Amino acid sequence: MAQHYDTIILGAGPGGMTAATYASRANMSVLMIDRGIYGGQMNNTAEVENYPGFESILGPELAEKMYASSTKFGAEYAFGSVLHVEAQHDGTWHVVTDMDDYTANTVIVATGAANVKLAVPGEDQYTGRGVSYCAVCDGAFFRGQHVIVVGGGDSAVEEATYLAGLADKVTIVHRRDKLRAQKILQDRAFANEKIDFIWNTEVEEIIGDDKKVTGVRVRNNQTDEVSEIASAGVFIYVGLTPVSEPVQALGITDANGWIHTNDRMETAAPGIFAIGDVRDKELRQITTAVGDAAIAGQNAFSYNENFKMAASEVTE
């Protein structure tokens, strides 16, 4: 028989762990499930300098502190990849993983979003050592240096403009001959003297000295000319994809897989909440995930109390 919880949290990143803290402090039985080590993308961040209360803290260290808080009041943690979530006839939810099955009165989806990668040599090797997917997170480490931004959409151009306020020079490498970003964003980038553009060009390899990034090898897709560009950092913005496959059958995602919620973090499915980067939202940061989680944890408690009360009235 599947073990039952008041709430099951899918994901143990900063949002998932914060939701676990709030829910367990409210005396709910809580299970966090994650396919990797707790902390999520924080574990790939060398230093976090924009989290309140810490001038600077290592990503893995912040993950450890959050995990200690999340389990202090009894929340449990389990490894496993969630395969799917399905409704049961009694109003509870059945959570199926590759390791075990569970049931819960409420589910908080905190599975996050995955950066679309270039899938080129050196990308994985130098992630966190010059390769980044977040200018707000890591841009300050490249003050006065040259960085490359890969992409041509809104995120790439916005982040390039942000980086230009920190770096000495920013080069946008784009595979097409024009940007896809909104015109106002393009105008700002074109007007910035610190931003250069390389068109019709694709990154074929990220190179380094085994410790950090030293540049990229690129190919012009019109002439096939191959060249190298020296750079201290490579910021990749070729898209994000939500990790929402386990709940897509519930009808709570849009056509691209992002989950829509109201301001209580409730989805269209009663008892299912969503927080953090998997939501359709503008800013994806540790702080915003934590804020979402506090709201979801409290509202999951309220839902759970009402659910139990209604169930007891039926049995009386």
N, C-alpha and C positions, 0 to 999 in steps of 0.2 A: 504494500500500500504506500502511495506517495506521501512523503512528509508534507505537512501543511503549515503555512506561515500566514501571518496577518498581511505581510507585504513581501514581495520578492523584487529585488532591484537587479535589473539586467545591466551589468557594467559596474566596475569599481574604479572609475576615474575620480576626479575631484567632485563631480556632481553626484555620482553614485555613493561615494563615501559620506558626503555631507547629508544626503537623504537618509542614509542608514543611521547617522548620528541623531538626526531629528526624530526619526520614526522610533528608534530604540529608546530614546530618552522619554518618549511618550508611552513606554511600556508595551510597545508592539513587538511581536516576534518577527524578526527580520532576517532575510537571507540575501546576500549579495552573490551574484554569479558572474564570473569573468573568465574569458578564455586565456588570459595572461596574468601576469603579476599585477596586483593592485597598484593604482597610480596612473595607468593609461599612458597618454603621451607625455605626462610629466617626467616619466622615466627616461625620455629621450631629450630632455632639456637640461643642458649643463647648469644653468643658473636661472633662477626666477627673480626678477627685480621689480615686478609690478604687482606683487601680492601684498595687501595691507598687513602691517605688523612685522615684516621682514625687509630690511634694507636689501638683502640678497640672501638667497637660499638655494641650495642645489635642488633640482627637480626631484630626484629620488628621496632626498631628505624630507622634503615637504610631503611627498607621498607617504613616507613612514609615519610622520606626525598625524596626517589625516587618517591613516588606517588605525592608529592607536586610539584616536578619538571615536572613530566609527564603530569600533568593537568594544569600547569601554562599557557600554550598557547592554551588552549581550547580543549584538548583531553577529551573525555568522557569515562566513566566507567560504565559497566553494569554487573550485576550478571546473570549467566546462564551457563548451560552445552551445549556446541556445539554438536549437533547431527550429522550434516554432512555439507559439503561444496560442492556445485555443480555449474558447468559452466552454464551460460546463453547465449542465442543466440547472444546477442550484445557484448559479450566479457567480461562482468562483472561477478561477482561471487555472488552466493546466499548462505548466511550463515544462517543455521537453528539452533535455540537453543530450549531448552525446555520452554523458556519464550517468545521468539519473533523471528521474521525473519528480516534479514537485507540484503542489497546488497552493494557491494563495487567494485571499480576498481581494487584494489589490496588487498591481504590478506597476513599477516605475521603470520606464525605459530610459536608460542612461548609456546607451551603446556608442554614442559619439558619431564622428564622421572621420572618414579616412581620406588623406590627401591622395589625389591621383598622382602617381609617380611617373617620372620620365622613363623608368626602367632601363637606365643606362649604367655601364660600369662605373663604379666609384660612388654611386648615389647612396646605397646602403652603408658602405664603408665609412663615409664621411658625414652621415647624418648626425647632427649634434656637434660636429667638428668643422663647421663651415657650411654645410648644407642645412638649410632651414626652410620651413614652410610657414613661418610666422614672423613678419617684420617687427610687429609690436613686441613680441616676446624677445627676439634676439638682435634686433637692429642696433642696440646700444653697444654691443660687443665689436662693432665694426666702425666706430667713430674714426674719421680721418682716413679711411681706407677705400679701396675700390671694390664694389660688389656688383654682381650680376643678378638681374631679375629675369626669369624665364616665364614668358606668357604675354598675352596681349589683351586680356579681358579686364573687367573692372577691378578685380582684386589685384592683378599684376600692376596695373597703372597706379592705383591708389597706394599700394605698398611701396612702389618705386618712389613716388612723391614723398611718402613718409620717410623712407630711407635717405632721400636726398638731404633731409634736415640733419642727418647724422654722419653719413659717409662723405668721403671726399668726392667720389664720383659714382654714379649708378649707370650701368649699361643694361638696357632692356633688349633681350634677345627674343625675337618673335619669328615664328615659322612662316608667317604670311607677310604681305607687303604693306599692310595697314593694320592698325589696332582695331580691336572689337569693342573696346570700352566706350562708355558714354562720352559724347563729344566734350562735355564740360571737363571731364577727367583728362581727356586727351589734350585739351587746350592748356590745362595746368602743367601737364608733363612737358609738352613741347616748349612752353615758356620758361621752363626751369633750366638754367644754364648748366646745372650739374648732371642732367640726365641726357644720355646719348642713346641711340637706337641702332640696332643691327637687324636688318630685314631679311626675310626669306632664308632664315638660318635656324638650324636645329642643333641642340646639344647632343653630341654623340658619346661623350665621356666626361666625367668629373675627375680631375687629376689632383694629386696631392703628394705630400712627402711622407706618407704613412701616419702622420700625426694630425695634419689639418689640410684643408683645401688650399691649393695654390693656383688653380685656374680651371678652365674648361677647354675641351677640344670640340670644335663646332664644324658643321658642314653647311655650305650654301646649297640649298635645295634646287637652285636654278643652274648653277655652274658646276656643282660637285666639288668646289674648292674646299679643302680642309685647312683649318688654321687653329691656333691656340690663343686664348685670351687669359692673361694673368688676372687673378682675382682672389681676394681673401675670403669671399663668401658667395654662395649661390642660393638665391631665394626662388623657390619653385612654386608657381601659381598656374597650374594647368588644369585646375578643377578640384572640387571636393565631392565625395560621394558619401551619403549617409549610410550608416551601418544599421539598416532597418529591416533586413530580410526576414528575421524571425517574426515580425509583427505585420508584414505587408498584407497578409490575408485578412486582417481585422478591419480593413477599410479606414485606417487612420492616417495614411500617408497620401501625399500628392503623387503626380505622375512621375516625379523624379525621386521619390522615396523619402522626402522630408516629412516629418510629422508635424501636423498642425495642432496647436493647443490654444486654450483660452488663457487668461491671466492667472488662473488657478493651476495651470499646468495640466488641466484635464484634456484628454483627447475625446474623440467622438465615441469611444467605447467606454461605457461606465466601469469605473474601477481601474482604468488604464491611464497612467500619467506619463508624461515625457518631459525630459529636462536636458539641458546642455546642448551639445553640438548637433545632436540628431534632430533637433527642432528646426523649423523654418524660421530663422532669425538672422539678424544682421551681424552682431558681434559675437565671436566665439572665443572666449577667454576662460581662464580658471575662475576668475571672479564672477563671470556671468553664469557659469555652470553651478557655482556654489549658491548664487542667489536663487536660481531656478529650483535648486534642490531643497532649500529651506522652505520654499512655498509648497513644493510637492509633498515633502515629508509631513508638513502640518495638515495639508488637505487630505492626504492619504489616511491620516489618523481620523479625521472627521468622517470620511467616507466609511472607514472600517467600523467606527462606532455605530453609525447608522445602519450599516449592513448587518452587524451582529444583533442590533435591537430588532430589526425587521425579521431576521431569521428566528429569533426567540419568540416573537409574537405569533409566527406561523405555527410553531410547535406547541404552543400553549392551548 
